[in-house]
Amino acid sequence: MSYRTRIRTPSYAHLQQIPAAIRGSLVSDLIVYLGSIDFVMSDVDR
């Protein structure tokens, strides 16, 4: 008997929070913020 599972990585949720997190910040802070979040674009692409 086989079971199907779906594992959701947190990459999509992390990427959705970027606009709220950088609101009011400098553009140079965006580079640091994106570097500190560990997201994989292949996980985000649905």
Secondary structure, DSSP 8 states (H G I E B T S, - for coil): ---------THHHHHHTHHHHHTT--HHHHHHHHHHS---HHHH--
